[in-house]
């Protein structure tokens, strides 16, 4: 599992600022078994990590709910600071901002 997580983290580090990737896109890119495995890898990150976890969103273009209410709002804030736009429904246009669609 460490090898898969290392591949996931390497792929997420490649996402350029101002872009997002989906859990499924990352999973396909690195050969992870499921998008959920990418989610587990993101949840396992420690504070101060250099992995831009905030650039990984769900397949609907939404920030996924987290155990902490603040995690989702922090993620959205970080993306907006990079120029990622959310529509009125709270979704990102994956054709415009997506990487590895």
Secondary structure, DSSP 8 states (H G I E B T S, - for coil): -HHHHHHHHHHHHHS-TT-BEEHHHHHHHHT-S-HHHHHHHHHT--TT-SS-GGGEE-TTS-----SSHHHHHHHHHHHHHTT--B-TTS-B-HHHHBS--
